[in-house]
Amino acid sequence: MELHKLTIKETYEGLKKKKFSSLELTRVFLEKIEKEDKKLGAFINLSPEIALNTAKRIDEKIENGEDLSPLAGIPMAVKDNILVEGERCTAGSKILENYTAVYDACVVERLKKAGAVILGKTNMDEFAMGSSGENSGFFPTKNPHNESRVPGGSSSGSAAAVAASFTVYALGSDTGGSIRQPASFCGVVGFKPTYGAVSRFGLIAMASSLDQIGPITKTVDDARTVFNVIKGKDQMDSTSVESKIQNPKSPAPEPLARYGAGKIQNLRIGVPREYFVKGIDSKVENVVKKAIDKARELGAKIEEISLPHTEYAIACYYIIMSSEVSANLARYDGIKFGYSAFSKNAHNLLDVYLKSRQEGFGDEPKRRIMLGTYALSAGYYEAYYLRAQKVRSLIKKDFEESFKKIDLILTPTCPTTAFRLGEKIKDPLSMYLSDVFTVPINLAGLPAVSVSCGKAGGLPVGLQVIGPWFKEERIFDFAKLFEQTLNL
Amino acid sequence: MIFQEDVKHIAKLARLGLNEREERKFQKELSSILDYVSQLQKVDISKVEPVSHITGSKNVTRPDQSRKIEVEKVKKILKEVPETKEGHIKVKAVL
């Protein structure tokens, strides 16, 4: 049996039936990473000590016949902007190169409680800013399907690690597509929950009104399993919520749950015409259109819809995101934690700020801090930030109107397949535009998953399934059916 | 379009040190990004309210009470501080 290829569900069964132990499994992954990650660059740090200790503890539980959480003893990886107490946490930035987390993120605490085996921290674009992994302050990650290609970003290491079977699953974070886009490029499942469904406590903040943590997995079922462990209200994140998340056992079943596996009835799917315009790779378009045909064959009713403000999403996103970035990254001042020029070349207080930030930040955070500071500065606030927040209302309203008539929306996750390393790094704007289909979902706060729906030119293509607010179960139900059909 | 003088001004507001080369680079890049985002000016927003919270949460509060933190945790936090003196965070002279 190739242990590293198993899904969460299969691993769980194997552990329960004692086909292998968690310790054995954990060693398989650690050795594989040790041997093969030099060329992929998916991990920044490994935590073998925590991993092996947890594995031993879970094996004892299994020996004693204790009840197991669905994630117990299963190796996983955490994006390096999510805190694991006592482990280094860099957010892919030199400014945090030597920072050790002093507490667990809420999601990490919940995973630890569930017995998850944390293998290590994955590489990423600096402060989650980027769509290729090339903005990592340390080294770029490569796409396991083709090493001359990027894995996508910013959860570059998490997606590559799952695709390369370095881990059973991983956590990512998604501000404008940072889970879904790399999942699409690497041919795995990437899920971004509704804003507020998962606590952001312990996630190094990029743009707080857009950030969400979510899983990157091999299957839709696995994404659902991880989501169910990490979701829910947390005291430490005032934007997190419990109540609206649908209980799978609630008396009013979802359109799909009524009919069981295999056939869909009464499910209305919208396909927005604004997502099939110039700029999309024709091969990607073909693969996604075939996927939509499959949904029709499964019994879904497909309708063309319009989301008229789509074209403004990227512009709106770059104003709001960079404004929030400029505020959130103000904390890196060379005084409280992280890199400091204090004892190096700084002569006064202002110098400490200027030089710590100049030497600690890479180009992309600097660019976004500058853009955000400009958008929020006196005389420009109304023209940029306030206007963008109003356009954001219109983008949200587009989705609200659509979801009155339909149950789910299908789109390509990205306009292209994985591009070449170096192809877009010199042109920030062209890099920004690769998020054109994922950004509107964050602006509206919606949940969405990217599932692999085929290949174009030998590289994976992702289908994005978008649901109404807090209807994650509906997304999972449909995506699972779709996944099963694709595998037939 | 923004000028190198604007870049200097913004960098100062952002407490971000930039060298000549970076100033020139950001002048070009920020101009092109601002040019791109100017398309937002075309949208009619006359009757639109701005987003404040995307799923409608309002004023979540907790009791205004201090929380106890263990001494060990405080030590861990202080260990991350670049410069300390007798358990305090050290800064350059302000006055």
Chai-1 contact restraints between the chains, C-beta under 6 A:
chainA,res_idxA,chainB,res_idxB,connection_type,confidence,min_distance_angstrom,max_distance_angstrom,comment,restraint_id
A,V102,B,K76,contact,1.0,0.0,6.0,A-B,restraint_1
A,V102,B,I77,contact,1.0,0.0,6.0,A-B,restraint_2
A,Y195,B,I54,contact,1.0,0.0,6.0,A-B,restraint_3
A,Y195,B,T55,contact,1.0,0.0,6.0,A-B,restraint_4
A,G196,B,T55,contact,1.0,0.0,6.0,A-B,restraint_5
A,S238,B,V60,contact,1.0,0.0,6.0,A-B,restraint_6
A,T239,B,S57,contact,1.0,0.0,6.0,A-B,restraint_7
A,Y312,B,V43,contact,1.0,0.0,6.0,A-B,restraint_8
A,A315,B,V37,contact,1.0,0.0,6.0,A-B,restraint_9
A,A315,B,Q39,contact,1.0,0.0,6.0,A-B,restraint_10
A,A315,B,L40,contact,1.0,0.0,6.0,A-B,restraint_11
A,Y318,B,V37,contact,1.0,0.0,6.0,A-B,restraint_12
A,I319,B,V37,contact,1.0,0.0,6.0,A-B,restraint_13
A,I335,B,V91,contact,1.0,0.0,6.0,A-B,restraint_14
A,F337,B,E80,contact,1.0,0.0,6.0,A-B,restraint_15
A,S340,B,P82,contact,1.0,0.0,6.0,A-B,restraint_16
A,F342,B,P82,contact,1.0,0.0,6.0,A-B,restraint_17
A,F342,B,E83,contact,1.0,0.0,6.0,A-B,restraint_18
A,N348,B,K92,contact,1.0,0.0,6.0,A-B,restraint_19
A,L349,B,K92,contact,1.0,0.0,6.0,A-B,restraint_20
A,L349,B,V94,contact,1.0,0.0,6.0,A-B,restraint_21
A,V352,B,K92,contact,1.0,0.0,6.0,A-B,restraint_22
A,Y353,B,R15,contact,1.0,0.0,6.0,A-B,restraint_23
A,L354,B,G17,contact,1.0,0.0,6.0,A-B,restraint_24
A,K355,B,G17,contact,1.0,0.0,6.0,A-B,restraint_25
A,R357,B,L16,contact,1.0,0.0,6.0,A-B,restraint_26
A,Q358,B,G17,contact,1.0,0.0,6.0,A-B,restraint_27
A,I369,B,A14,contact,1.0,0.0,6.0,A-B,restraint_28
A,M370,B,I10,contact,1.0,0.0,6.0,A-B,restraint_29
A,M370,B,F26,contact,1.0,0.0,6.0,A-B,restraint_30
A,T373,B,I10,contact,1.0,0.0,6.0,A-B,restraint_31
A,T373,B,L13,contact,1.0,0.0,6.0,A-B,restraint_32
A,T373,B,A14,contact,1.0,0.0,6.0,A-B,restraint_33
A,Y374,B,I10,contact,1.0,0.0,6.0,A-B,restraint_34
A,L386,B,P50,contact,1.0,0.0,6.0,A-B,restraint_35
A,R387,B,L40,contact,1.0,0.0,6.0,A-B,restraint_36
A,Q389,B,P50,contact,1.0,0.0,6.0,A-B,restraint_37
A,Q389,B,V51,contact,1.0,0.0,6.0,A-B,restraint_38
A,K390,B,I45,contact,1.0,0.0,6.0,A-B,restraint_39
A,K390,B,V48,contact,1.0,0.0,6.0,A-B,restraint_40
A,K390,B,P50,contact,1.0,0.0,6.0,A-B,restraint_41
A,V391,B,L40,contact,1.0,0.0,6.0,A-B,restraint_42
A,V391,B,V43,contact,1.0,0.0,6.0,A-B,restraint_43
A,R392,B,V51,contact,1.0,0.0,6.0,A-B,restraint_44
A,S393,B,V48,contact,1.0,0.0,6.0,A-B,restraint_45
A,S393,B,E49,contact,1.0,0.0,6.0,A-B,restraint_46
A,S393,B,V51,contact,1.0,0.0,6.0,A-B,restraint_47
A,P428,B,E29,contact,1.0,0.0,6.0,A-B,restraint_48
A,L429,B,S32,contact,1.0,0.0,6.0,A-B,restraint_49
A,L429,B,Y36,contact,1.0,0.0,6.0,A-B,restraint_50
A,G445,B,I54,contact,1.0,0.0,6.0,A-B,restraint_51
A,G445,B,T55,contact,1.0,0.0,6.0,A-B,restraint_52
A,W469,B,T55,contact,1.0,0.0,6.0,A-B,restraint_53
